[in-house]
Amino acid sequence: MAWGLLVVAGLLEIVWALALKQADGLTRFWPSLIGVSVAMLSLVLLGLALKHLPVGAAYAIWVGIGAFGVAVFGTLLLGEHMSPAKLLFLALIGVGVAGLRMIES
């Protein structure tokens, strides 16, 4: 259950980061509201997951899911540049997240 909460919290991190990008410095109401609300929900779920998971690994996985997802969706949805080096380092984040999950099970 805690791992599921952590994954959902990480996925919500992607949503709030992309919403805040669309909020244009918090000047657009709906993207701002979505971004801030989803960020709070993500933090709540992270906090619940931390009741049962070690903080170091859980936080790294939460951040990793968010960073990886925002980079991928930024490229796919927002037309941000994706270089071979960026792909390599995103793959390393994925490997790190998977590795932390495996050693903490």
N, CA, C and O atoms as a MOPAC input file, in Angstrom:
PM7 MOZYME 1SCF
protein

 N      0.81600 1    -1.20000 1     0.00000 1
 C      0.00000 1     0.00000 1     0.00000 1
 C      0.86000 1     1.26500 1     0.00000 1
 O      0.57300 1     2.21100 1    -0.73500 1
 N      1.91800 1     1.28500 1     0.82600 1
 C      2.77700 1     2.46400 1     0.90900 1
 C      3.47400 1     2.73200 1    -0.42300 1
 O      3.61300 1     3.88400 1    -0.83400 1
 N      3.91200 1     1.66400 1    -1.09700 1
 C      4.56600 1     1.84900 1    -2.39400 1
 C      3.59400 1     2.40100 1    -3.41800 1
 O      3.97100 1     3.23400 1    -4.24200 1
 N      2.35600 1     1.95200 1    -3.38000 1
 C      1.33700 1     2.46600 1    -4.28900 1
 C      1.08000 1     3.95300 1    -4.06400 1
 O      0.96400 1     4.72500 1    -5.01600 1
 N      0.99100 1     4.34700 1    -2.78600 1
 C      0.81800 1     5.76300 1    -2.45900 1
 C      1.99100 1     6.58500 1    -2.97100 1
 O      1.81100 1     7.68800 1    -3.48800 1
 N      3.18500 1     6.04200 1    -2.82400 1
 C      4.38600 1     6.75100 1    -3.26300 1
 C      4.38100 1     6.93000 1    -4.78200 1
 O      4.71500 1     8.00600 1    -5.27700 1
 N      4.01300 1     5.90100 1    -5.51300 1
 C      3.96700 1     6.00600 1    -6.97500 1
 C      2.91300 1     7.03000 1    -7.40500 1
 O      3.17300 1     7.84700 1    -8.28900 1
 N      1.74000 1     6.99400 1    -6.79700 1
 C      0.70600 1     7.97200 1    -7.14000 1
 C      1.18600 1     9.38500 1    -6.80200 1
 O      0.96600 1    10.31600 1    -7.57700 1
 N      1.83700 1     9.54700 1    -5.65500 1
 C      2.38100 1    10.86100 1    -5.28500 1
 C      3.38800 1    11.34000 1    -6.32000 1
 O      3.39800 1    12.52000 1    -6.67200 1
 N      4.23500 1    10.44000 1    -6.81100 1
 C      5.20800 1    10.80100 1    -7.84000 1
 C      4.54300 1    11.18000 1    -9.15000 1
 O      4.96800 1    12.12600 1    -9.81300 1
 N      3.50700 1    10.45200 1    -9.52500 1
 C      2.77500 1    10.77200 1   -10.74700 1
 C      2.06800 1    12.12700 1   -10.63000 1
 O      1.98900 1    12.88400 1   -11.59800 1
 N      1.55800 1    12.41600 1    -9.43400 1
 C      0.92900 1    13.71200 1    -9.21500 1
 C      1.95100 1    14.84700 1    -9.27300 1
 O      1.60800 1    15.97700 1    -9.62100 1
 N      3.19300 1    14.55000 1    -8.93600 1
 C      4.24400 1    15.55700 1    -9.04600 1
 C      4.39900 1    15.99700 1   -10.50800 1
 O      4.64200 1    17.17000 1   -10.79100 1
 N      4.25700 1    15.05800 1   -11.41100 1
 C      4.31900 1    15.38400 1   -12.84000 1
 C      3.18400 1    16.33600 1   -13.19900 1
 O      3.38900 1    17.33200 1   -13.89300 1
 N      1.98200 1    16.01700 1   -12.71700 1
 C      0.80000 1    16.83800 1   -13.02900 1
 C      0.98100 1    18.25700 1   -12.51300 1
 O      0.73800 1    19.21900 1   -13.24300 1
 N      1.40500 1    18.39600 1   -11.26000 1
 C      1.49200 1    19.76000 1   -10.72700 1
 C      2.60100 1    20.56600 1   -11.38100 1
 O      2.45000 1    21.77300 1   -11.57400 1
 N      3.69800 1    19.93500 1   -11.72300 1
 C      4.77800 1    20.67100 1   -12.38800 1
 C      4.33500 1    21.16400 1   -13.76600 1
 O      4.60500 1    22.30600 1   -14.13800 1
 N      3.66000 1    20.30600 1   -14.51200 1
 C      3.17300 1    20.71200 1   -15.83000 1
 C      2.08500 1    21.78100 1   -15.71600 1
 O      2.02400 1    22.69500 1   -16.53800 1
 N      1.22900 1    21.66900 1   -14.70200 1
 C      0.19300 1    22.68800 1   -14.49900 1
 C      0.82100 1    24.03300 1   -14.16000 1
 O      0.37000 1    25.06900 1   -14.64900 1
 N      1.86200 1    24.02600 1   -13.32300 1
 C      2.51100 1    25.28800 1   -12.97600 1
 C      3.23600 1    25.89700 1   -14.16600 1
 O      3.35100 1    27.11900 1   -14.25700 1
 N      3.72200 1    25.07300 1   -15.06800 1
 C      4.30700 1    25.59900 1   -16.30400 1
 C      3.24700 1    26.36500 1   -17.08800 1
 O      3.51600 1    27.44000 1   -17.62400 1
 N      2.04800 1    25.80700 1   -17.15100 1
 C      0.94900 1    26.45600 1   -17.86400 1
 C      0.39100 1    27.66000 1   -17.09500 1
 O     -0.29400 1    28.49900 1   -17.68000 1
 N      0.67400 1    27.75000 1   -15.80300 1
 C      0.14600 1    28.83100 1   -14.97100 1
 C      0.83100 1    30.16300 1   -15.24300 1
 O      0.35900 1    31.20600 1   -14.79100 1
 N      1.93400 1    30.14000 1   -15.97400 1
 C      2.62100 1    31.37500 1   -16.37000 1
 C      2.92900 1    32.25900 1   -15.16000 1
 O      2.49300 1    33.40700 1   -15.07100 1
 N      3.70100 1    31.67700 1   -14.23000 1
 C      4.08500 1    32.44100 1   -13.04100 1
 C      2.93000 1    32.71900 1   -12.10100 1
 O      2.88600 1    33.76200 1   -11.44900 1
 N      1.99500 1    31.78500 1   -12.03300 1
 C      0.79200 1    31.87600 1   -11.19400 1
 C     -0.11400 1    33.03300 1   -11.59900 1
 O     -0.85600 1    33.55800 1   -10.76900 1
 N     -0.06000 1    33.43200 1   -12.86600 1
 C     -0.92400 1    34.51000 1   -13.35000 1
 C     -2.19100 1    33.99700 1   -14.01500 1
 O     -3.10400 1    34.77700 1   -14.28600 1
 N     -2.26200 1    32.69800 1   -14.28200 1
 C     -3.46200 1    32.09300 1   -14.86900 1
 C     -4.13600 1    31.26700 1   -13.77800 1
 O     -3.52700 1    30.37000 1   -13.19400 1
 N     -5.40700 1    31.58300 1   -13.51100 1
 C     -6.09600 1    31.03500 1   -12.34200 1
 C     -6.19200 1    29.51000 1   -12.33800 1
 O     -5.70600 1    28.87600 1   -11.40100 1
 N     -6.80600 1    28.90200 1   -13.35800 1
 C     -7.08100 1    27.46500 1   -13.32700 1
 C     -5.81100 1    26.61900 1   -13.31100 1
 O     -5.71800 1    25.69400 1   -12.50400 1
 N     -4.83400 1    26.89500 1   -14.16400 1
 C     -3.60200 1    26.09900 1   -14.05600 1
 C     -2.91300 1    26.29300 1   -12.70200 1
 O     -2.31700 1    25.35600 1   -12.17100 1
 N     -2.99000 1    27.49500 1   -12.14800 1
 C     -2.39500 1    27.74800 1   -10.83200 1
 C     -3.10700 1    26.94300 1    -9.75100 1
 O     -2.47100 1    26.31000 1    -8.90800 1
 N     -4.43800 1    26.97800 1    -9.78800 1
 C     -5.22900 1    26.23800 1    -8.80100 1
 C     -4.95700 1    24.73800 1    -8.90100 1
 O     -4.76800 1    24.06400 1    -7.88800 1
 N     -4.93900 1    24.22800 1   -10.12000 1
 C     -4.65900 1    22.80200 1   -10.31700 1
 C     -3.25700 1    22.47100 1    -9.81000 1
 O     -3.07400 1    21.49700 1    -9.07900 1
 N     -2.27700 1    23.27000 1   -10.19300 1
 C     -0.89800 1    23.00900 1    -9.79400 1
 C     -0.71900 1    22.98700 1    -8.28600 1
 O     -0.12800 1    22.05500 1    -7.74100 1
 N     -1.22200 1    24.00400 1    -7.61500 1
 C     -1.06000 1    24.09000 1    -6.16300 1
 C     -1.85800 1    22.98800 1    -5.45800 1
 O     -1.36200 1    22.37700 1    -4.51100 1
 N     -3.07100 1    22.73400 1    -5.90500 1
 C     -3.90300 1    21.69700 1    -5.27400 1
 C     -3.29600 1    20.30700 1    -5.43700 1
 O     -3.24400 1    19.52900 1    -4.48400 1
 N     -2.84100 1    20.00100 1    -6.64300 1
 C     -2.26600 1    18.67800 1    -6.88800 1
 C     -0.93200 1    18.53700 1    -6.15400 1
 O     -0.59200 1    17.44300 1    -5.70300 1
 N     -0.16900 1    19.63400 1    -6.02800 1
 C      1.07800 1    19.59100 1    -5.26200 1
 C      0.79300 1    19.23600 1    -3.79900 1
 O      1.50400 1    18.43100 1    -3.19700 1
 N     -0.24200 1    19.83800 1    -3.24300 1
 C     -0.59200 1    19.53800 1    -1.85200 1
 C     -1.01700 1    18.07900 1    -1.69800 1
 O     -0.63300 1    17.41800 1    -0.73300 1
 N     -1.80400 1    17.57900 1    -2.64400 1
 C     -2.21800 1    16.17700 1    -2.59500 1
 C     -1.01300 1    15.24800 1    -2.72300 1
 O     -0.93300 1    14.23000 1    -2.03500 1
 N     -0.08500 1    15.59700 1    -3.59500 1
 C      1.13300 1    14.79900 1    -3.76000 1
 C      1.91900 1    14.74300 1    -2.44800 1
 O      2.40600 1    13.68300 1    -2.05600 1
 N      2.03800 1    15.88200 1    -1.77700 1
 C      2.76200 1    15.91200 1    -0.49700 1
 C      2.04400 1    15.10300 1     0.58000 1
 O      2.68700 1    14.42700 1     1.38300 1
 N      0.72200 1    15.16900 1     0.60000 1
 C     -0.04100 1    14.37900 1     1.57400 1
 C      0.20800 1    12.88800 1     1.35300 1
 O      0.46000 1    12.14800 1     2.30400 1
 N      0.13700 1    12.45200 1     0.09400 1
 C      0.37200 1    11.03300 1    -0.19900 1
 C      1.80400 1    10.62300 1     0.12200 1
 O      2.04000 1     9.52500 1     0.62700 1
 N      2.75800 1    11.50200 1    -0.16900 1
 C      4.14300 1    11.21800 1     0.21100 1
 C      4.25000 1    11.06200 1     1.72700 1
 O      4.89500 1    10.13500 1     2.21600 1
 N      3.62500 1    11.95400 1     2.45300 1
 C      3.65500 1    11.86300 1     3.91500 1
 C      3.05700 1    10.56300 1     4.43500 1
 O      3.58900 1     9.96100 1     5.36800 1
 N      1.95400 1    10.12900 1     3.83500 1
 C      1.34700 1     8.85700 1     4.24400 1
 C      2.26200 1     7.68300 1     3.91700 1
 O      2.38500 1     6.74800 1     4.70900 1
 N      2.89700 1     7.72800 1     2.76600 1
 C      3.81300 1     6.64600 1     2.38700 1
 C      5.01100 1     6.59700 1     3.32200 1
 O      5.53000 1     5.51900 1     3.61100 1
 N      5.45500 1     7.76300 1     3.80000 1
 C      6.63100 1     7.81100 1     4.67600 1
 C      6.37400 1     7.19900 1     6.05000 1
 O      7.31800 1     6.94100 1     6.79700 1
 N      5.11100 1     6.96400 1     6.39000 1
 C      4.82100 1     6.27200 1     7.64300 1
 C      5.39600 1     4.85700 1     7.63200 1
 O      5.69400 1     4.29400 1     8.68500 1
 N      5.55000 1     4.28100 1     6.42200 1
 C      5.94100 1     2.87500 1     6.31100 1
 C      7.20100 1     2.64300 1     5.48300 1
 O      7.65900 1     1.50700 1     5.36600 1
 N      7.76300 1     3.69600 1     4.91200 1
 C      8.93400 1     3.54200 1     4.04600 1
 C     10.09200 1     4.37700 1     4.58100 1
 O      9.86900 1     5.38500 1     5.25100 1
 N     11.31800 1     3.97000 1     4.29600 1
 C     12.46800 1     4.78700 1     4.70500 1
 C     12.49300 1     6.09300 1     3.91200 1
 O     12.27200 1     6.09500 1     2.70100 1
 N     12.75900 1     7.18500 1     4.59300 1
 C     12.64800 1     8.50600 1     3.98400 1
 C     13.62400 1     8.71200 1     2.82700 1
 O     13.25000 1     9.30200 1     1.81300 1
 N     14.84900 1     8.24600 1     2.95300 1
 C     15.83400 1     8.47300 1     1.90300 1
 C     15.42700 1     7.87000 1     0.57300 1
 O     15.43500 1     8.54700 1    -0.45500 1
 N     15.07700 1     6.61200 1     0.59800 1
 C     14.68600 1     5.92700 1    -0.63400 1
 C     13.35700 1     6.45300 1    -1.15000 1
 O     13.20800 1     6.68000 1    -2.35100 1
 N     12.38400 1     6.65200 1    -0.25800 1
 C     11.05600 1     7.10400 1    -0.69100 1
 C     11.12900 1     8.48600 1    -1.32900 1
 O     10.51600 1     8.72400 1    -2.36900 1
 N     11.86700 1     9.38500 1    -0.71700 1
 C     11.97700 1    10.72900 1    -1.27500 1
 C     12.68600 1    10.70000 1    -2.62100 1
 O     12.27000 1    11.37800 1    -3.56000 1
 N     13.75500 1     9.91700 1    -2.71600 1
 C     14.48200 1     9.81800 1    -3.99100 1
 C     13.59300 1     9.23900 1    -5.08400 1
 O     13.65700 1     9.68700 1    -6.22900 1
 N     12.78200 1     8.27000 1    -4.75600 1
 C     11.87400 1     7.67500 1    -5.74500 1
 C     10.80200 1     8.68500 1    -6.14700 1
 O     10.48200 1     8.80700 1    -7.32900 1
 N     10.25100 1     9.40000 1    -5.18700 1
 C      9.23200 1    10.42000 1    -5.46800 1
 C      9.78400 1    11.48900 1    -6.41000 1
 O      9.15300 1    11.83800 1    -7.40800 1
 N     10.95600 1    11.99800 1    -6.08100 1
 C     11.59100 1    13.01100 1    -6.92600 1
 C     11.95200 1    12.42500 1    -8.29000 1
 O     11.78200 1    13.08500 1    -9.31500 1
 N     12.45000 1    11.18600 1    -8.30200 1
 C     12.83800 1    10.55200 1    -9.56000 1
 C     11.67000 1    10.37200 1   -10.50400 1
 O     11.77900 1    10.65600 1   -11.69700 1
 N     10.55000 1     9.90200 1    -9.97600 1
 C      9.35100 1     9.74800 1   -10.80800 1
 C      8.94900 1    11.10400 1   -11.37800 1
 O      8.64600 1    11.22300 1   -12.56500 1
 N      8.95000 1    12.11200 1   -10.53100 1
 C      8.56800 1    13.44700 1   -10.98100 1
 C      9.52300 1    14.01000 1   -12.01900 1
 O      9.08800 1    14.51600 1   -13.05300 1
 N     10.81300 1    13.92700 1   -11.75400 1
 C     11.80300 1    14.48600 1   -12.68200 1
 C     11.76200 1    13.77400 1   -14.02700 1
 O     11.77800 1    14.41300 1   -15.07800 1
 N     11.71000 1    12.46100 1   -13.98700 1
 C     11.65300 1    11.67100 1   -15.21400 1
 C     10.38300 1    12.00400 1   -15.99800 1
 O     10.43300 1    12.26900 1   -17.19900 1
 N      9.26500 1    11.98500 1   -15.31100 1
 C      7.98600 1    12.23000 1   -15.97100 1
 C      7.86300 1    13.62900 1   -16.53900 1
 O      7.36600 1    13.80300 1   -17.65200 1
 N      8.30700 1    14.63200 1   -15.79300 1
 C      8.22800 1    16.01200 1   -16.28600 1
 C      9.12000 1    16.18500 1   -17.50700 1
 O      8.73200 1    16.86000 1   -18.46100 1
 N     10.29500 1    15.59400 1   -17.49400 1
 C     11.19000 1    15.70200 1   -18.65100 1
 C     10.57600 1    15.03600 1   -19.87900 1
 O     10.62400 1    15.58900 1   -20.97800 1
 N     10.00300 1    13.85900 1   -19.69500 1
 C      9.39600 1    13.14600 1   -20.82500 1
 C      8.17200 1    13.89800 1   -21.34000 1
 O      8.05600 1    14.13300 1   -22.54300 1
 N      7.26100 1    14.27600 1   -20.45200 1
 C      6.05700 1    14.97100 1   -20.88900 1
 C      6.35100 1    16.37800 1   -21.38900 1
 O      5.64900 1    16.88400 1   -22.26400 1
 N      7.38700 1    17.01600 1   -20.84000 1
 C      7.79700 1    18.31500 1   -21.36600 1
 C      8.22400 1    18.20300 1   -22.81300 1
 O      7.94900 1    19.08600 1   -23.62500 1
 N      8.89100 1    17.12500 1   -23.12600 1
 C      9.29900 1    16.88900 1   -24.51600 1
 C      8.10100 1    16.55800 1   -25.38800 1
 O      7.94600 1    17.11500 1   -26.47500 1
 N      7.25200 1    15.65300 1   -24.91700 1
 C      6.12500 1    15.19700 1   -25.72900 1
 C      5.02100 1    16.24600 1   -25.88200 1
 O      4.46700 1    16.40900 1   -26.96900 1
 N      4.70400 1    16.94800 1   -24.80900 1
 C      3.57100 1    17.86400 1   -24.82700 1
 C      3.94200 1    19.31700 1   -25.07700 1
 O      3.16500 1    20.07600 1   -25.65700 1
 N      5.13000 1    19.69600 1   -24.63900 1
 C      5.50900 1    21.10400 1   -24.71400 1
 C      6.58600 1    21.38900 1   -25.75000 1
 O      6.99900 1    22.53500 1   -25.92500 1
 N      7.03700 1    20.35100 1   -26.43200 1
 C      8.02900 1    20.53400 1   -27.47900 1
 C      9.41400 1    20.90200 1   -26.98000 1
 O     10.20100 1    21.49700 1   -27.71700 1
 N      9.72300 1    20.55400 1   -25.73200 1
 C     11.06000 1    20.83400 1   -25.21100 1
 C     12.07700 1    19.92000 1   -25.88700 1
 O     11.74900 1    18.81200 1   -26.31300 1
 N     13.29800 1    20.39400 1   -25.97600 1
 C     14.36900 1    19.66900 1   -26.67500 1
 C     14.75700 1    18.38700 1   -25.92700 1
 O     14.87000 1    18.38900 1   -24.70100 1
 N     14.95800 1    17.30500 1   -26.66600 1
 C     15.43200 1    16.03000 1   -26.10000 1
 C     16.68700 1    15.62400 1   -26.86400 1
 O     16.62800 1    15.30500 1   -28.05200 1
 N     17.80400 1    15.64000 1   -26.18000 1
 C     19.07400 1    15.25800 1   -26.79500 1
 C     19.42600 1    13.83200 1   -26.38500 1
 O     18.84000 1    13.30300 1   -25.44000 1
 N     20.36600 1    13.20800 1   -27.07400 1
 C     20.81900 1    11.88300 1   -26.65100 1
 C     21.36500 1    11.88400 1   -25.22200 1
 O     21.14500 1    10.92800 1   -24.47900 1
 N     22.06600 1    12.93500 1   -24.83600 1
 C     22.59200 1    13.01000 1   -23.46700 1
 C     21.44400 1    13.08300 1   -22.45600 1
 O     21.49800 1    12.44500 1   -21.40400 1
 N     20.42100 1    13.85200 1   -22.77200 1
 C     19.26700 1    13.95100 1   -21.88000 1
 C     18.58800 1    12.59400 1   -21.74100 1
 O     18.20000 1    12.20000 1   -20.64200 1
 N     18.44600 1    11.88300 1   -22.85100 1
 C     17.87100 1    10.53600 1   -22.80400 1
 C     18.69400 1     9.60900 1   -21.91200 1
 O     18.14100 1     8.84200 1   -21.12400 1
 N     20.00800 1     9.68500 1   -22.04000 1
 C     20.89300 1     8.85200 1   -21.21600 1
 C     20.67900 1     9.13200 1   -19.73400 1
 O     20.53200 1     8.20500 1   -18.93700 1
 N     20.66200 1    10.40200 1   -19.36700 1
 C     20.52600 1    10.73100 1   -17.95100 1
 C     19.12400 1    10.44400 1   -17.42100 1
 O     18.96700 1    10.11400 1   -16.24600 1
 N     18.11400 1    10.56300 1   -18.26200 1
 C     16.76800 1    10.14800 1   -17.85000 1
 C     16.72200 1     8.64200 1   -17.61500 1
 O     16.08100 1     8.17300 1   -16.67400 1
 N     17.40300 1     7.88900 1   -18.47200 1
 C     17.47300 1     6.43500 1   -18.27900 1
 C     18.17400 1     6.11200 1   -16.96500 1
 O     17.77400 1     5.18300 1   -16.26400 1
 N     19.20400 1     6.86100 1   -16.62700 1
 C     19.89100 1     6.63400 1   -15.35200 1
 C     18.98000 1     6.92200 1   -14.16000 1
 O     19.04700 1     6.22700 1   -13.14600 1
 N     18.13500 1     7.94000 1   -14.27700 1
 C     17.16100 1     8.20500 1   -13.21200 1
 C     16.22400 1     7.00800 1   -13.07700 1
 O     15.94000 1     6.55600 1   -11.96800 1
 N     15.74600 1     6.50000 1   -14.21100 1
 C     14.86300 1     5.32700 1   -14.18600 1
 C     15.52100 1     4.12900 1   -13.54900 1
 O     14.89700 1     3.42200 1   -12.75800 1
 N     16.76600 1     3.89100 1   -13.88200 1
 C     17.51000 1     2.77300 1   -13.28300 1
 C     17.66900 1     2.99500 1   -11.78400 1
 O     17.52100 1     2.06100 1   -10.99500 1
 N     17.96600 1     4.21500 1   -11.39500 1
 C     18.11800 1     4.51200 1    -9.97100 1
 C     16.83700 1     4.30400 1    -9.19000 1
 O     16.86000 1     3.73000 1    -8.10100 1
 N     15.71700 1     4.76400 1    -9.73500 1
 C     14.42300 1     4.58100 1    -9.07300 1
 C     14.10000 1     3.09700 1    -8.94900 1
 O     13.68800 1     2.63600 1    -7.88400 1
 N     14.28500 1     2.35100 1   -10.02900 1
 C     14.01000 1     0.90100 1    -9.99400 1
 C     14.93800 1     0.20600 1    -9.00500 1
 O     14.50600 1    -0.67800 1    -8.26500 1
 N     16.19500 1     0.59500 1    -8.98600 1
 C     17.14400 1    -0.02400 1    -8.06300 1
 C     16.78000 1     0.24200 1    -6.61600 1
 O     16.82600 1    -0.66700 1    -5.78700 1
 N     16.41700 1     1.48200 1    -6.30100 1
 C     16.00700 1     1.79500 1    -4.92600 1
 C     14.77400 1     1.00700 1    -4.52600 1
 O     14.68100 1     0.52500 1    -3.39700 1
 N     13.83900 1     0.87600 1    -5.43500 1
 C     12.62500 1     0.11300 1    -5.14300 1
 C     12.96900 1    -1.36000 1    -4.86400 1
 O     12.41000 1    -1.97400 1    -3.95400 1
 N     13.88100 1    -1.90700 1    -5.64700 1
 C     14.23900 1    -3.32400 1    -5.46300 1
 C     14.95500 1    -3.56900 1    -4.13700 1
 O     14.69100 1    -4.56900 1    -3.46900 1
 N     15.84800 1    -2.67600 1    -3.75100 1
 C     16.59200 1    -2.92400 1    -2.50300 1
 C     15.77800 1    -2.62500 1    -1.26500 1
 O     16.11400 1    -3.09000 1    -0.17600 1
 N     14.71000 1    -1.85400 1    -1.41400 1
 C     13.86600 1    -1.51300 1    -0.25500 1
 C     12.69500 1    -2.46300 1    -0.08100 1
 O     11.95900 1    -2.34900 1     0.89900 1
 N     12.49900 1    -3.40700 1    -1.01200 1
 C     11.36600 1    -4.33200 1    -0.88700 1
 C     11.64200 1    -5.37100 1     0.16500 1
 O     10.80300 1    -6.23700 1     0.41200 1

